[in-house]
Amino acid sequence: MTEKLSARQLRKRRHEQMLRAYEKNRRRNLLAEPGIHEFIVVLDHLKAGYNVPKIFRSAEAFGAREVQLIDIGPFDPSPAKGAFRQVPARFFDTFEKSFQDLNGRGYTLYALSPTDSHPLQQEHFPAKSAFVFGHEERGLSFSADEYPCVRRLHVPQFGQVESLNVSIAASIVMYEYTRQIQA
């Protein structure tokens, strides 16, 4: 006899399945090899939903060295189409810890910001570039004053939309980096 589940029970079951898939992929991620480029993507307090796995997918496509996740909980890895297993992930509790890691390895940090920033295509990226993407609604978890060495960039837009989806913006930045490095 087939058991009929309530909507709440179905949501709980799907959540448990997602957690199992996340844990399985996170264990596999320990074997991931760095991509061919030296750039790193930093996801600063993004919602753990749809955008995080999509950014992993783009990071794999553009050959990212790694993706750093700051205070991001479990997410459904299926939209990444296997990229979460292929791009090394490093997990941090705070931006400060990620910053210390990247700074210690000689990375130049860039943060996307719609205000007080430089157009993306006018910046010349060093090989060791790290790109910080903030929360879709609240932005970055730190102020520019706290980290004056983090350079601010924006993707030029010509329509009336206030901002791009974070996974789209991340893909544009990764494309521009690889375009410059391979030129």
C-alpha positions in Angstrom: 0.0 0.0 0.0 1.4 3.4 -1.0 1.7 5.9 1.8 0.3 9.4 1.0 2.7 12.1 2.3 1.7 15.6 3.3 3.3 18.6 1.7 5.4 19.1 4.8 6.6 15.5 4.8 7.5 15.8 1.1 9.5 19.0 1.8 11.3 17.3 4.7 12.1 14.2 2.5 13.4 16.4 -0.3 15.5 18.4 2.2 17.0 15.2 3.6 17.8 14.0 0.1 19.5 17.3 -0.6 21.6 17.1 2.5 22.7 13.5 1.6 23.7 14.7 -1.9 25.5 17.7 -0.5 27.5 15.6 2.0 28.4 13.0 -0.7 29.6 15.7 -3.1 31.5 17.6 -0.3 33.4 14.4 0.4 34.2 14.0 -3.3 35.2 17.6 -3.4 38.2 16.7 -1.2 39.7 15.1 -4.4 39.0 18.1 -6.7 42.0 19.4 -8.6 42.6 23.2 -9.0 41.6 24.6 -12.4 44.1 25.8 -15.0 43.8 29.5 -14.0 44.9 31.1 -10.8 41.8 33.1 -10.0 39.7 32.3 -7.0 36.0 33.0 -6.5 34.9 34.1 -3.0 31.2 33.7 -2.1 30.6 36.0 0.9 27.5 35.0 2.8 25.4 34.1 -0.3 22.2 32.3 0.2 22.8 28.6 0.0 20.3 28.1 -2.7 20.4 28.2 -6.5 23.2 30.6 -7.1 26.0 28.8 -5.3 25.9 25.7 -7.4 25.5 27.7 -10.6 28.7 29.7 -9.7 30.5 26.4 -9.2 29.4 25.4 -12.6 30.8 28.6 -14.2 34.0 28.3 -12.0 34.6 24.8 -13.5 33.9 26.0 -17.0 36.4 28.9 -16.7 39.1 26.9 -14.9 39.0 28.5 -11.4 41.7 27.5 -8.9 39.1 27.2 -6.2 35.9 28.6 -4.7 35.8 29.9 -1.1 32.5 29.8 0.7 32.1 32.2 3.7 29.4 31.2 6.1 27.3 29.3 3.5 25.4 26.3 4.6 24.5 23.1 2.7 23.0 23.6 -0.8 21.6 21.4 -3.5 24.6 20.4 -5.6 22.5 19.2 -8.6 22.4 22.6 -10.5 26.2 22.5 -10.5 26.1 19.6 -12.9 29.0 17.8 -11.1 31.2 21.0 -10.8 31.0 20.9 -7.0 33.0 17.7 -7.1 35.5 19.2 -9.6 36.4 22.6 -8.3 38.1 22.7 -4.9 36.0 24.3 -2.2 37.4 26.0 0.9 35.1 26.9 3.8 35.5 29.9 6.1 33.4 31.3 8.9 34.3 34.9 8.3 35.5 37.1 5.5 38.5 38.0 7.6 39.8 34.4 7.6 39.4 34.2 3.8 41.1 37.6 3.4 44.1 36.4 5.5 44.4 33.2 3.5 44.2 35.0 0.1 46.4 37.9 1.2 49.0 35.4 2.5 49.1 33.7 -0.9 49.7 37.0 -2.7 46.2 37.5 -4.2 44.8 40.8 -5.3 41.2 41.0 -4.2 38.3 42.5 -6.1 34.7 42.9 -4.9 31.8 43.6 -7.0 30.0 46.7 -5.9 27.5 48.9 -7.8 28.7 52.1 -6.2 32.2 53.7 -5.8 33.7 51.2 -8.2 35.7 50.9 -11.4 34.3 49.4 -14.6 35.2 45.7 -14.9 36.6 45.9 -18.4 39.0 48.8 -17.5 40.8 46.8 -14.9 43.9 44.8 -15.8 43.9 41.6 -13.7 47.0 40.0 -12.3 47.1 36.2 -12.6 46.5 35.9 -8.8 43.1 37.6 -8.7 40.3 36.8 -6.2 36.8 37.9 -6.9 34.4 38.5 -4.0 30.6 38.3 -4.5 28.3 39.3 -1.7 24.8 38.4 -0.6 22.2 38.9 -3.2 20.2 41.4 -1.0 22.6 42.6 1.7 25.8 42.8 -0.4 29.2 42.3 1.1 29.6 41.3 4.8 32.4 43.9 5.3 32.7 47.6 4.6 35.2 49.1 2.1 36.8 51.0 5.0 37.8 47.8 6.8 39.6 46.4 3.7 40.8 49.4 1.6 43.1 47.0 -0.4 40.0 45.2 -1.8 39.4 46.9 -5.2 35.8 47.7 -6.1 34.5 46.7 -9.6 31.2 46.9 -11.3 29.8 45.3 -14.5 28.5 48.1 -16.7 24.8 48.0 -17.3 22.7 50.0 -19.7 19.2 49.0 -18.8 17.0 50.0 -15.9 17.5 46.9 -13.8 19.4 47.7 -10.6 21.7 44.8 -10.6 22.5 41.4 -12.2 21.9 38.1 -10.6 25.0 37.1 -8.7 25.7 34.0 -10.7 25.4 35.9 -14.0 27.7 38.7 -12.6 30.2 36.0 -11.4 30.2 34.4 -14.9 30.9 37.7 -16.6 33.8 38.5 -14.2 35.3 35.0 -14.8 35.0 35.4 -18.5 36.7 38.8 -18.5 39.5 37.5 -16.3 40.1 34.5 -18.7 39.8 36.8 -21.8 42.6 39.0 -20.4 44.9 36.3 -19.2 44.7 34.4 -22.5 45.1 37.5 -24.6 
